[in-house]
Amino acid sequence: MTEWNLRSRSHACHQCAAAFADGERCFSCVAPFTAPVVQEIFAEKIAAQAAEGKAAKNPDYVRLDFCAGCWDARRALDWISLWNSPYAAPEPPAAEPLPRETAESLLRKLLEGDDLVENGPVIFVLAVMLERKKILLERSVRRGEDGAIVRVYEHRKSGEVMLIADPQLQVDQIPSVQQRIEALLAPPPPEPETAPAPEADPPDVAF
C-alpha cells in the first residue's frame, strides 16, 4: 500500500533552512522518497537513523517546500506535482484561559476557609462527588456523643486525610446545594472593557 507523507507546509525552506516570511511566495512539490533530491536534502537525517541502527519506515512520497531563490535551481526536476502560494505565518497561540475551579480545588479552598459551618453542606457534597470519582476514599465514620457525624476521607493519590462533617442533609436540601456548587465552579465572567477617557479640550491660545 502506498504511503503518503504530505504534511502541511513547512515554516522554512527545505534547501537553505531560511524561515519563510509572511506573504512570501513558497514553492511546494511532491517527490518520491527515493528521488536524488530528497535523498540529498534529508541525507543527514537518513545517516543519523542508519548510525543509530533504527529501521525507520520511510514514506513513499514526501512534500518539499522551497523559497524562490532555491526553487530556481530545482524547477526543472521531474516533480510528481508542484504548485506555489503565499506563505501565511501561523497565528500566535491564544492566551491561556484562566484556570477553572475544580471540585477538588474548591473543596480544598473551603476547608481552608473560616466558614466551615456555613459551607458545611457544600463541603460534604463535594467530598461525596470526589468519592464517586474515586479521588477520595472513605476510611471511617465517627459519631460524636451529640450525634454529629464526621467522615474520614483519604486522598487516593496523595494520602491526605480530610475530616468532613456530615450535615445529614434531607433529600429536598440537596438540589439547592448542588446549584451553589455549580455557581462556585463556573468560570468568572470576563472583565468589561473600559471605555477610553475623553480627550480634554485644548487650551485657548491668545494671539
N, C-alpha and C positions, 0 to 999 in steps of 0.2 A: 504494500500500500504506500503510495506516495505521500511523504510528509512535507507539509509546507510550514515554513517558519517566517511568515511575512509579518513581522512585528510592526508596531506603529513607528512613525518616522523618528529617526534619531535626532538628538539635540546637537550633534556635532558631525562634521564631515568624516566619513569613514577613511578618507585618504590622508588628510592633513591634521585631523582632530580639532580643527578650529570650530568653536561654537557658532552656531547659526544665530544671526541677529534677527530680531522680529521684523517680518516683512521681506527678508532676504530670499531670493529665488533658490529653491532647493531642487536638485535633480535626483530623482529616485529611479531605481531599476531593480529587476529581478534576474537572478542568475543561478545556475546550478552550483551546488556547494563545491563540486569538483572543478569548476572553472578556474583557470590560472589566476584571474584577477581576485577571486575570492580566496584562493589559497595564499596569494601574496598578502592581501590585507589582513587576514587572520593568521598569518604564519606564526607569530609569537604565541598566540593562544593555543594553536594546534600543537606547537612544540612543547609548551608547558604541560598540556594534557598528556602528551606522549612521555615526557620526563617523569611525571607522577604515576605513570602506569595506569591512567584512567581510560577505561573503554568507553569513551564518550559516544553517545548516539547522535551523530550529526544529521542535520536536516537534509532533505533532498534539494531544497531551494532556499535561498536567503534573499533578503532585501538589503540593498545598499543605498546610501544617501551621500551625495557629493555637493560641495559648493561649486560655484560657477567656474572658478579657476581650475579646480581639479577635474571637473567634468570635461573640459576641452580635450584633455589627454585620453579620456575614456569613451568619448562619444561614439567612435567608430566601432567599438566592440560589438559582438553579436549578442545583444541582450534578449532575453525572452520577452521582457516588457519594460518600457521606460516611460516616464512622464515627469513633469515639473510643476511645481506650485510654490506659492509664497509660504515661508515658514512662519508659523504662528507660535509665539512664545507661550508656554503654559502659564495659566493664571496663577497668581500666588495662592497658596493654600488658605482656606477660610480660617478665620480666627477660631481658636478652640472655644467651644461653648463652656459656660460656667459649669463646674461640676454639679451634677444633680444629686440632691439628697437621696440617700437610700434608706431602706428600713433599718439596716444595721447602724448606719451613721446617725440617724435620727434617734434611735434607742440610746446610743452612747451619749449623745448630746443631752438628752432628757435626764439620763441617770446622773450626769454630772451637774445638773441644774439644781436650783433651790426649791422648785415647785414639785417635789416628788408626790405630795398628796394630791394636788390639783391635776397633775399629769399622770396619776396612777393608772387610770383606765387605758390611756394611750400606751403607756409603757407596757402594760400587761398584754394588750392585743398585739403590739409589735413583737413581743417575745414569742407569743403563740405563732405569729406569722413566720418568724425565723426558725421556730421548731419544726414547722411543717416543711420548710425548705431544707431541713436537716443542717442548718447552720448552728443552731443551739440544740443541746441535748438536756432534757430534764433529768437531773440526778436524784433529787429527793424533794419531799414536800414536808414543810414544818408547820405545825399548827400550834399557835400560842394559847395560853390559858384564857385569853379574851376571845378566842375563836378566830383570830386573824390567821390567814394562811400566807405563807411565804414559800415560793417555789424556787428551788436552787437549780439554775441553768449553768451549763458549761459550754463554752465556745468550742465547737468540734475541732477547729484547726489550731487555735492559739492556746486552748486550755484555760482561758479566763473563766472565772466564776462570777455569776451575776445573781444577786438575790432580788427576786421580783415579787412584790406584794400582789396577791390575788385579790382584786376588788370584789370578786364574786358578783360579776355583772349579771343582770337579768337579760333575758333574750331581747326585750324591747329596747334595751340601752345600747346594744352593740352597733346598730346602724349609725347612730349619731357619733360614736367613737370612730367608726370607720371613715365617716365623712371628714372628721377632723384630721385623721391621718392622711387622707388624700390631699387635703389642703396643705398640710405641712410638707408633704413630699412633692408638691407641684413646683416647677421651676419658677423663680422670681420673674415678675413681669419686666419687660425691657424698660430701661430708663427713658423718659420722654426727652426728646431733643429740645435743647434750649434755643430759643429764638435769639438771633444776634441783637445786641444792643443798638438802638437807633443812633445814627451819627449826629453829633452835635452840630448846630448851625455855625458856620464860620463867623468869626468876629467881624464886626463892622470896621472898615478901614477908612479913615478920613484922608482925603486927598487935598 
